[in-house]
Amino acid sequence: MRALLLSFVILFSGTSAGAQTKQDEAAVRRLPQAFSEAFNRHDGHALAAIMADDVDFVTVGLTWLRGRADFEKYHTRLMVGRFKDITHTILETRVRFIRPDVAVVHHSWTIQGDRSVDGSLRPQRFGLMTMVAEKRNGTWLVAAVQNVNGPTGPITRTPEAEDIESPIVVPRPK
């Protein structure tokens, strides 16, 4: 009886995660592109428009932005300052629905044209962003983000990762 109940729970929990529509999948897949387009227009307001009011966003510089207002303030300042000449490009996107109204979106990216705090031009960078998207009142919004830079040195594989393939490979400068 217990095994039957467990099988029933597994069966129905598995189907609900896949119950999203093609429209939902397209909307979620569009989030990284919308982010990139706003980034390239240097428009902090447009960037903030895809974020939930209570977004948690961790930058590559380890700044934890809490809420859309702080996200917008930070990115608006960045876009008229050190990132005013930046170009942001999405390389690859992967989506996994956890529930019909919640998805995890991973995308690799590259940027060039940004400057360090001291004003020096930075080399091209590569990274991986993880977004948690949630459908709220019929609209897909970004509820949480962890953004990371890729290593800047030569490609090396650690022994621990030797036989593990990443679903998204983040390029590294040559």
C-alpha positions as CSV (number, residue, x, y, z in Angstrom):
1,M,0.0,0.0,0.0
2,R,2.8,2.4,0.9
3,A,4.6,1.6,-2.4
4,L,1.4,2.3,-4.3
5,L,0.9,5.6,-2.6
6,L,4.5,6.6,-3.3
7,S,4.1,5.6,-7.0
8,F,1.0,7.8,-7.2
9,V,2.7,10.8,-5.6
10,I,5.7,10.4,-8.0
11,L,3.5,10.0,-11.0
12,F,1.4,13.1,-10.3
13,S,4.3,15.3,-9.1
14,G,6.2,14.5,-12.3
15,T,3.3,15.5,-14.6
16,S,2.6,18.8,-12.9
17,A,6.1,20.0,-13.6
18,G,5.7,19.3,-17.3
19,A,2.2,20.9,-17.6
20,Q,3.4,24.3,-18.7
21,T,2.2,25.5,-22.1
22,K,4.2,26.3,-25.1
23,Q,3.4,30.0,-24.5
24,D,4.8,29.7,-21.0
25,E,8.0,28.1,-22.2
26,A,8.4,30.8,-24.9
27,A,7.9,33.5,-22.3
28,V,10.4,32.1,-19.9
29,R,13.0,31.5,-22.7
30,R,12.5,35.2,-23.7
31,L,13.6,36.5,-20.2
32,P,17.4,36.2,-20.8
33,Q,17.0,37.9,-24.3
34,A,14.9,40.7,-22.8
35,F,17.6,41.2,-20.1
36,S,20.3,41.3,-22.8
37,E,18.4,43.7,-25.0
38,A,17.8,46.1,-22.1
39,F,21.4,45.8,-21.1
40,N,22.5,46.7,-24.6
41,R,20.2,49.8,-24.6
42,H,21.8,50.7,-21.3
43,D,18.3,50.9,-19.9
44,G,18.1,50.1,-16.1
45,H,14.3,50.8,-16.1
46,A,13.7,48.2,-18.9
47,L,16.0,45.7,-17.0
48,A,13.9,46.2,-13.9
49,A,10.6,45.6,-15.8
50,I,11.3,41.9,-16.0
51,M,12.1,41.6,-12.3
52,A,9.5,40.8,-9.6
53,D,8.9,43.5,-7.0
54,D,10.7,41.3,-4.4
55,V,13.5,40.0,-6.7
56,D,16.7,38.8,-5.0
57,F,19.6,39.5,-7.4
58,V,23.2,38.6,-6.7
59,T,25.7,40.3,-9.0
60,V,29.0,39.0,-10.3
61,G,30.6,41.5,-7.8
62,L,28.8,39.8,-4.9
63,T,26.3,42.6,-4.3
64,W,23.0,41.3,-3.2
65,L,20.2,43.5,-4.5
66,R,16.9,43.0,-2.7
67,G,13.8,44.2,-4.5
68,R,13.1,45.8,-7.8
69,A,13.8,49.4,-6.6
70,D,17.3,48.6,-5.5
71,F,17.9,46.5,-8.7
72,E,16.8,49.4,-10.9
73,K,18.8,52.0,-8.9
74,Y,22.0,49.9,-9.1
75,H,21.7,49.0,-12.8
76,T,20.6,52.6,-13.8
77,R,23.8,53.9,-12.2
78,L,25.9,51.2,-13.7
79,M,24.5,51.8,-17.2
80,V,25.4,55.5,-17.3
81,G,28.7,54.9,-15.7
82,R,31.2,52.0,-16.0
83,F,28.8,50.0,-18.3
84,K,27.8,52.8,-20.7
85,D,29.7,51.2,-23.6
86,I,29.0,47.6,-22.8
87,T,27.7,44.9,-25.2
88,H,26.0,41.9,-23.7
89,T,25.4,38.7,-25.7
90,I,23.5,35.6,-24.7
91,L,25.3,32.4,-25.8
92,E,23.0,29.6,-24.7
93,T,19.8,29.2,-22.7
94,R,18.4,26.2,-20.8
95,V,15.0,26.1,-19.1
96,R,13.6,23.6,-16.6
97,F,10.1,23.9,-15.1
98,I,9.9,23.0,-11.5
99,R,6.2,23.6,-11.4
100,P,3.9,25.0,-14.1
101,D,4.4,28.5,-12.6
102,V,8.1,28.3,-11.6
103,A,11.1,27.7,-13.9
104,V,14.8,27.7,-13.5
105,V,16.6,29.5,-16.4
106,H,20.3,29.1,-17.0
107,H,22.1,31.1,-19.6
108,S,25.7,31.7,-20.6
109,W,26.7,35.2,-21.6
110,T,29.6,37.3,-22.7
111,I,30.2,41.0,-22.3
112,Q,32.7,43.5,-23.6
113,G,33.2,47.2,-23.2
114,D,32.8,47.5,-19.5
115,R,35.2,49.3,-17.2
116,S,36.7,48.5,-13.8
117,V,36.0,50.9,-10.8
118,D,39.4,52.6,-11.6
119,G,38.1,53.3,-15.2
120,S,40.4,50.8,-17.0
121,L,38.8,48.8,-19.8
122,R,38.2,45.2,-18.8
123,P,38.8,42.2,-21.1
124,Q,35.9,40.3,-22.6
125,R,34.2,38.3,-19.9
126,F,32.1,35.2,-19.9
127,G,29.6,34.0,-17.3
128,L,26.6,32.0,-16.3
129,M,23.4,33.4,-14.9
130,T,20.8,31.4,-13.1
131,M,17.3,32.9,-12.9
132,V,14.3,31.6,-11.0
133,A,11.2,32.8,-13.0
134,E,7.7,32.8,-11.5
135,K,4.4,33.3,-13.2
136,R,2.6,36.0,-11.2
137,N,-0.9,37.3,-12.3
138,G,-0.3,35.8,-15.7
139,T,3.2,37.4,-16.3
140,W,6.5,35.7,-16.1
141,L,8.9,37.7,-13.8
142,V,12.4,37.0,-12.5
143,A,12.2,36.3,-8.8
144,A,15.8,35.4,-8.0
145,V,19.2,35.6,-9.8
146,Q,22.7,34.4,-9.2
147,N,25.1,35.8,-11.8
148,V,28.7,34.6,-12.0
149,N,31.8,35.4,-14.1
150,G,33.7,32.5,-15.6
151,P,37.3,32.1,-14.9
152,T,39.6,34.4,-16.8
153,G,42.6,32.1,-17.1
154,P,43.3,29.1,-19.4
155,I,40.9,26.2,-19.6
156,T,41.7,23.7,-16.9
157,R,39.5,20.9,-15.6
158,T,39.8,20.0,-12.0
159,P,40.1,16.3,-11.2
160,E,36.7,16.4,-9.5
161,A,35.0,17.4,-12.7
162,E,36.9,15.2,-15.1
163,D,34.1,13.0,-16.3
164,I,31.2,15.4,-15.7
165,E,29.8,17.3,-18.7
166,S,28.1,20.7,-18.0
167,P,24.8,21.3,-19.9
168,I,26.1,24.8,-20.7
169,V,29.8,25.3,-21.3
170,V,31.0,28.8,-20.5
171,P,33.7,29.8,-22.9
172,R,37.0,31.2,-21.6
173,P,39.4,33.7,-23.2
174,K,42.2,32.1,-25.1
